[in-house]
Amino acid sequence: MRREIPPIAKTQILGFVAVFAALYSVLIFKVFTVPITHDEAWTVINYTKYSTWEIMMYPDAWPNNHILNTLFTKFSCWIFGTHDWSARIPNLLFYIVYAFGVFRFLRVTIQDKMYLFLPAALLFLLSPYFLDFFALSRGYGISSALTMLSLSFFVSGFHHRINKHIWWAVGLALLASYANFTVLVFWAAAVLMAALYFLLFKSSWGECLKRWGILAITSVGYLTLIAQPIYKMRSTDQFEYWTSKGFYDETIFSVVHKSLLDSGVFTRADWVAFGVFLCTIFLWVIALLILFKSRFSKEGFRQPLVIISLVLAFTVSVNLIQTSVLGVPNLNGRTALFLLPIFTALIVSGLRFIPKGKFRGVGPVLAGLIVLIAIQHLTTTVRTDSFKEWKFDASTFVVLDEIESKDGSKVTLATHWLYNNSFAFYKKYESVPWLELASYDEVIDPASNADYYYLPSEEVHLLEERFQIVSEYQGGAVLMKRLD
């Protein structure tokens, strides 16, 4: 007999679909209207010309090559032609994967408190900075989506004791790390989680050892595949693009700070970061109490809060070991984005422990508060004309329109190195025959004979003798014209 879905569940699920669809429409709009950014352009220009195997083996040591993203970008451009939007299509599609992962996770976690389904979903969407990466040709959106889906399979696998789901979780974690090597710490944690599952729910030691063997062989095979790219980056210090002030300052605070950019509600990122830290510790304590109460039985390990607590604890531990032993700095900003779904999943798992009985009004009040804060935060922080991490590239189209020659004669544009890739992309792949782009140069050239110079406002003084300001744009960019 088919089970009837309660009306409140239908309403919450429809709300979930509506919210994701609304944000998806924003991402689609940005994919097709916002100029390509510095790192995206370099991925397309430099890497899509290589074969699949060359991309997998890293043709150079530059970490711009997020392998899985580069392969998807190459395939998309092969199908649709090389455009800014075709390079971004893979990440846009992975937003659906992310939504599916959130939905799967909530089905298990919030099943007995369906009035919290939509508010809990909104917690996964509170960072427009995070959502930007599903409209960019970078590996961060893909890896975060696969991390979320992997989490959902760990929860359903442990909770319902489904071996197949555990294998799915490990495989998805592996793919997530192949889209962005900073996620290797999560993949390592996933292997540990799978090993723990096969130990806890073994029918015999022979079966357990067999599955551990498969995990070990798969892990060694994967490490062999990525050994050359990792070696190339390590040998040229490509992991030194961020500092190491400690996991809290470098990772937790940086992600929270960037997620709250432009917020009219959360104006103190330090308070919010500390709140996230305290909440994490509190929920870890509850998870530990659950295990103690169950005497570390299988039943205790089937609780979603315990499962996510272990995933996060393993991930953070691997990161700290990596930092102390290998000297690799803590993750920062976009390199730590995959941790956002994990922290959010931990907080959402804790919602199951909202008190009932005479305190039953706490849940609905909290749900309403989450919805109101989410609406206010998203409506004040979502931007449709730029990407928060690459705001400096938001005006490429405007600049091209402003300097375009009316009679078709050549116009020479010199740029600061930061802006060069975006213009180079449109010069190479789009129809701008009148544009002559000066060569890439990391130093501003005061003796340049270019018709126009596009550079940051703080470097205008270098050109004031021979150029005058024509226009100023968001992100501190300035267009200057050569004096005749």
C-alpha positions in Angstrom: 0.0 0.0 0.0 1.4 3.4 -1.0 2.2 5.7 1.9 0.4 9.1 1.7 2.7 12.1 2.0 1.4 14.5 4.8 0.3 17.9 3.5 3.0 19.7 5.5 5.6 17.5 3.9 4.2 18.4 0.4 4.3 22.1 1.2 7.9 22.0 2.5 9.1 20.0 -0.4 7.4 22.3 -2.9 9.0 25.2 -1.1 12.4 23.5 -1.4 11.9 23.1 -5.1 10.8 26.7 -5.5 13.8 28.1 -3.6 16.3 26.0 -5.5 14.6 26.9 -8.8 14.7 30.6 -8.0 18.4 30.5 -7.2 19.0 28.4 -10.2 17.5 31.0 -12.4 19.9 33.6 -10.9 22.8 31.3 -11.7 21.6 30.7 -15.2 21.4 34.5 -15.7 24.9 35.0 -14.5 26.3 32.2 -16.6 25.1 33.9 -19.8 25.5 37.6 -18.8 28.5 38.1 -16.5 31.9 38.3 -18.3 34.3 35.4 -17.9 36.8 35.8 -15.0 40.5 35.6 -14.8 40.9 32.0 -13.7 38.1 30.7 -15.9 39.6 32.3 -19.0 43.0 30.8 -18.2 41.5 27.3 -17.8 39.9 27.5 -21.3 42.8 29.2 -23.1 45.6 27.2 -21.6 44.2 23.7 -20.9 41.4 22.8 -23.2 44.0 22.5 -26.0 45.6 19.5 -24.3 44.4 15.9 -24.6 42.4 14.2 -21.9 45.5 12.3 -20.6 47.7 15.4 -20.7 45.1 17.2 -18.6 45.0 14.3 -16.1 48.8 14.3 -15.9 49.1 18.1 -15.4 50.9 19.7 -18.4 52.3 22.3 -15.9 52.5 22.8 -12.2 49.8 25.5 -12.1 46.9 24.6 -9.7 44.4 26.3 -12.1 43.9 22.9 -13.7 41.1 21.5 -11.5 41.2 18.2 -13.4 37.6 17.0 -13.4 36.3 20.6 -14.1 38.9 21.0 -16.9 37.8 17.7 -18.6 34.1 18.7 -18.3 34.9 22.2 -19.7 36.8 20.7 -22.6 33.9 18.4 -23.4 31.3 21.1 -23.1 33.3 23.5 -25.4 33.7 20.6 -27.9 29.9 20.2 -28.0 28.8 23.8 -27.9 31.8 25.7 -29.2 34.0 27.8 -27.0 32.0 30.5 -25.2 32.0 31.8 -21.7 28.6 30.1 -21.1 29.7 26.7 -22.5 32.7 26.7 -20.2 30.3 27.2 -17.3 27.6 24.7 -18.2 29.2 21.7 -16.2 29.2 23.6 -12.9 25.7 24.9 -13.6 24.5 21.3 -14.0 26.2 20.3 -10.8 24.0 22.7 -8.9 21.3 20.1 -9.6 23.6 17.5 -8.1 24.0 19.7 -5.0 20.3 20.2 -4.7 19.7 16.4 -5.0 22.4 15.8 -2.3 20.7 18.3 0.1 17.3 16.7 -0.6 18.6 13.1 0.0 20.3 14.3 3.2 17.2 16.0 4.6 14.9 13.1 3.8 16.8 11.0 6.3 17.7 13.8 8.8 14.4 15.7 9.1 12.0 12.9 8.4 10.3 13.3 11.9 10.2 17.1 11.8 9.0 18.0 8.3 8.1 21.5 9.3 11.9 22.1 9.4 12.5 20.7 5.9 12.5 24.1 4.1 14.3 26.1 6.8 17.0 23.4 7.0 17.4 23.5 3.2 17.8 27.3 3.3 20.8 26.8 5.7 22.5 25.1 2.8 21.9 28.2 0.6 22.8 31.1 2.9 26.1 31.8 1.1 25.8 33.6 -2.2 29.6 33.5 -2.3 29.4 29.7 -2.3 26.6 29.6 -4.8 28.6 31.8 -7.2 30.9 28.8 -7.9 28.0 26.9 -9.6 28.1 29.6 -12.3 31.8 29.5 -12.8 34.2 27.2 -14.7 36.2 26.2 -11.6 36.4 23.0 -9.6 34.9 24.3 -6.4 31.2 24.0 -7.4 31.7 20.5 -8.7 33.6 19.3 -5.7 31.2 20.9 -3.2 28.2 19.2 -5.0 29.9 15.8 -4.9 30.8 16.3 -1.3 27.2 17.0 -0.4 26.0 14.0 -2.3 28.6 11.8 -0.7 27.5 13.0 2.7 23.9 12.1 1.9 25.0 8.6 1.0 27.0 8.2 4.2 24.0 9.2 6.2 21.6 6.9 4.3 24.2 4.1 4.2 24.9 4.1 8.0 21.3 4.9 9.0 19.7 2.2 6.8 22.7 -0.2 6.8 23.1 -0.2 3.0 26.5 -1.2 1.9 26.0 0.0 -1.6 25.5 3.6 -0.4 28.8 3.5 1.5 30.6 2.6 -1.7 28.7 5.4 -3.5 29.8 7.8 -0.8 33.5 6.9 -1.1 33.4 7.0 -4.9 31.7 10.5 -4.9 34.3 11.7 -2.4 37.1 10.5 -4.7 35.5 12.4 -7.7 35.1 15.5 -5.5 38.8 15.5 -4.8 39.6 15.0 -8.5 37.7 18.2 -9.2 39.7 20.1 -6.6 42.7 18.6 -4.8 42.0 20.5 -1.6 39.1 18.1 -1.1 41.6 15.2 -0.7 41.2 15.6 3.1 37.5 14.8 2.7 38.3 11.8 0.5 40.7 10.5 3.2 38.0 11.0 5.8 35.5 9.1 3.5 37.8 6.1 3.3 38.1 6.1 7.1 34.3 6.3 7.4 33.8 3.4 5.1 36.4 1.4 6.9 34.6 2.1 10.2 31.3 1.1 8.6 32.6 -2.2 7.4 34.0 -2.9 10.8 30.8 -2.0 12.7 28.4 -3.8 10.4 30.5 -6.8 9.4 28.9 -10.2 9.2 32.3 -11.8 9.5 36.0 -10.8 9.8 36.6 -12.3 6.3 34.0 -10.1 4.8 35.4 -7.0 6.6 39.0 -7.7 5.5 37.8 -8.2 1.9 36.1 -4.8 1.9 39.1 -3.1 3.6 41.3 -4.7 0.9 39.1 -3.2 -1.9 39.3 0.2 -0.1 43.1 -0.1 0.1 43.6 -1.1 -3.5 41.3 1.6 -4.8 43.0 4.2 -2.6 46.5 3.2 -3.8 45.3 3.2 -7.4 43.9 6.7 -7.0 47.0 8.0 -5.3 49.1 6.6 -8.1 46.9 8.4 -10.7 47.3 11.8 -8.9 50.9 11.4 -7.8 52.4 13.3 -10.8 50.1 16.3 -10.5 50.7 16.5 -6.7 54.4 16.1 -7.1 54.5 18.9 -9.7 52.6 21.3 -7.5 54.6 20.4 -4.4 58.0 20.7 -6.1 57.1 24.3 -7.2 55.5 25.4 -3.9 52.0 25.8 -5.5 50.4 25.2 -2.1 51.9 28.4 -0.7 49.2 30.7 -2.0 47.7 31.0 1.5 49.1 31.4 4.9 48.8 29.2 8.0 47.4 31.1 11.0 45.6 28.1 12.3 42.5 26.2 11.3 40.0 28.6 13.0 41.4 31.8 11.6 42.5 30.5 8.2 39.6 28.2 7.4 36.5 28.7 9.5 36.7 32.5 9.7 37.7 33.0 6.1 34.7 31.0 4.8 32.3 32.7 7.1 33.7 36.1 6.3 33.3 35.6 2.5 29.8 34.1 2.9 28.7 37.2 4.8 29.9 39.8 2.3 27.4 42.6 1.8 25.1 41.2 4.4 22.8 43.6 6.2 22.1 41.2 9.0 25.4 39.4 9.8 27.7 42.4 10.1 30.2 40.8 12.5 31.8 37.8 10.8 34.0 37.2 13.8 30.9 36.7 16.0 29.3 34.4 13.5 32.5 32.4 13.0 32.9 32.0 16.8 29.2 31.0 17.0 29.8 28.3 14.3 32.8 27.0 16.3 30.9 26.8 19.6 27.9 25.2 17.8 30.2 22.6 16.3 31.8 21.8 19.7 28.4 21.6 21.3 27.0 19.2 18.7 30.2 17.1 18.9 29.6 16.7 22.6 26.0 15.6 22.0 27.2 13.1 19.4 29.7 11.7 21.9 26.9 11.5 24.6 24.8 9.6 22.1 27.6 7.1 21.6 28.2 6.8 25.3 24.5 6.3 26.0 24.4 3.5 23.4 27.6 2.0 24.7 29.1 2.6 21.3 26.7 0.2 19.8 25.7 0.0 16.2 22.5 1.8 16.9 24.5 4.9 18.2 26.5 5.0 14.9 23.3 5.0 12.9 22.3 8.5 14.2 22.8 11.3 11.5 24.4 13.6 14.1 27.0 11.0 15.0 27.7 10.2 11.3 28.2 13.8 10.3 30.2 14.5 13.5 32.6 11.7 12.6 32.9 12.9 8.9 33.7 16.4 10.1 36.1 15.2 12.8 37.9 12.9 10.4 38.2 15.7 7.8 39.5 18.3 10.2 41.9 15.7 11.8 43.3 14.8 8.4 43.7 18.5 7.5 45.6 19.2 10.8 47.8 16.1 10.3 48.6 17.3 6.8 49.4 20.8 8.0 51.7 19.7 10.8 53.4 16.7 9.0 53.6 17.9 5.4 53.7 21.6 6.1 50.8 22.3 3.8 48.9 25.4 4.9 45.4 25.3 6.2 42.6 25.8 3.6 41.4 29.3 3.0 38.4 30.9 1.3 37.4 29.1 -1.8 39.8 26.3 -1.2 37.8 25.4 1.9 34.4 25.8 0.4 33.6 22.1 0.4 33.6 22.3 4.2 30.6 24.5 4.2 28.1 21.7 3.3 29.7 19.5 6.0 29.4 22.2 8.8 25.9 23.0 7.6 25.0 19.3 7.6 26.2 19.0 11.2 24.0 22.0 12.3 21.0 20.6 10.5 21.5 17.2 12.1 21.3 18.9 15.4 17.8 20.2 14.6 16.4 16.7 15.3 17.1 17.4 19.0 14.7 20.4 19.2 12.7 19.7 22.4 9.1 18.5 22.3 6.4 18.5 24.9 5.9 21.8 26.6 8.7 23.3 24.5 7.2 22.2 21.2 6.8 25.8 20.2 10.6 26.3 19.9 10.7 24.4 16.6 8.2 26.4 14.7 9.6 29.7 16.0 13.2 28.7 15.0 11.9 27.6 11.6 10.2 30.9 11.0 13.3 32.8 12.2 15.6 30.8 9.8 13.3 31.6 6.9 13.1 35.3 7.7 16.9 35.6 8.1 17.5 33.6 4.9 15.2 35.8 2.8 16.8 39.0 4.2 20.4 37.8 3.8 19.9 36.4 0.3 18.0 39.4 -1.1 20.7 41.8 0.2 23.8 39.8 -0.8 23.0 38.1 -4.1 24.5 39.9 -7.0 23.5 39.3 -10.6 26.2 41.5 -12.3 29.4 40.1 -10.8 31.0 37.2 -8.9 32.2 38.1 -5.4 35.6 36.5 -5.8 36.3 38.1 -9.2 34.4 41.4 -9.0 37.3 43.1 -10.7 36.3 41.3 -14.0 32.7 42.4 -13.9 33.1 45.3 -16.4 34.9 43.6 -19.3 31.8 43.9 -21.6 31.3 47.6 -20.6 34.9 48.4 -21.4 34.7 46.7 -24.8 31.6 48.6 -25.7 33.2 51.9 -24.6 36.4 51.5 -26.6 34.9 49.8 -29.7 35.8 51.8 -32.8 32.8 53.0 -34.8 34.6 52.7 -38.2 36.1 49.3 -37.6 39.7 50.6 -37.2 42.0 48.9 -34.8 42.0 49.9 -31.1 44.9 48.9 -28.9 44.2 48.0 -25.2 46.8 47.4 -22.6 45.7 46.0 -19.2 47.0 45.3 -15.8 47.8 41.5 -15.7 44.7 40.9 -13.5 42.3 41.9 -16.3 44.2 40.5 -19.3 42.8 36.9 -19.3 39.2 38.0 -19.6 39.9 40.3 -22.6 42.2 37.7 -24.1 39.4 35.1 -24.0 37.0 37.3 -25.9 39.7 38.4 -28.4 40.5 34.7 -29.1 37.0 33.1 -29.1 34.5 35.9 -29.8 34.0 38.4 -32.6 36.1 41.4 -31.7 38.3 41.9 -34.8 38.9 45.5 -34.1 40.7 44.8 -30.7 44.4 44.7 -30.5 45.3 43.4 -27.0 48.8 44.3 -25.7 50.8 41.3 -24.4 50.4 40.0 -20.9 52.7 42.0 -18.6 52.9 41.9 -14.8 54.3 45.4 -14.6 52.5 48.6 -15.7 54.2 50.2 -18.7 54.2 54.0 -18.5 55.8 54.1 -22.0 53.0 52.1 -23.6 51.6 53.4 -26.9 48.3 51.6 -26.4 45.2 53.7 -27.2 43.7 52.7 -23.8 45.0 51.3 -20.5 42.8 49.4 -18.1 44.2 49.1 -14.6 43.4 49.3 -10.8 42.8 52.8 -9.5 45.8 52.6 -7.1 48.1 52.4 -10.1 46.7 55.3 -12.1 49.5 57.6 -10.9 52.0 55.6 -13.0 50.3 56.7 -16.2 49.1 60.2 -15.4 51.7 61.9 -17.6 50.6 60.2 -20.9 47.0 59.0 -20.1 43.8 60.5 -18.7 41.0 58.8 -16.9 38.0 58.1 -19.1 35.8 55.9 -16.8 35.8 54.2 -13.5 34.1 50.8 -12.8 33.2 48.6 -9.9 35.9 46.7 -8.2 38.3 49.7 -8.4 39.0 49.4 -12.1 39.9 52.5 -14.2 40.0 53.0 -18.0 42.5 55.5 -19.2 43.0 57.0 -22.7 46.3 58.0 -24.2 46.7 61.7 -24.7 47.2 62.7 -28.3 
